[in-house]
């Protein structure tokens, strides 16, 4: 009985790690990256290169493949109590990060800027994205005559 409890705890941790490493990336792509890329393209079609969308699609596809493989392994090889432990661990991970997966959350926006600055053709805007400075991004967008609607307003000062 003790070993079953230890295995259930380990599989619970595995479910949480599965969410944290793969599903969180998938949710980041769907809830933060794609909406920001779309908003940037709406503001100005060439504000971000087409490679950004392709990069995100590759990330989504690879995360889906890895997630499916892990779920298949767990479903095939684990008894019901371990299966439940795995998905409860994943659910705990989801509950921990659910409110943070939005472009309006500063760390998520900064993560987007860190990953996608290289797809911005304008040198000055790319530099401000690299430095994660939304205020200067808005100033540059205003200078370019482009809408700043895609840059969220944060409570902290830059």
Secondary structure, DSSP 8 states (H G I E B T S, - for coil): -HHHHHHHHHHHHHHHHHIIIIIHHHHHIIIIIHHHHHHHHHH-TTSS-HHHHHHHHHHHHHHHHHHHHHHHHHHHHS-HHHHHHHHHHHHHHHHHHGGG-STTSHHHHHHHHHHHGGG---HHHHHHHHTT-HHHHHHHHHHHT---TTS---SS--
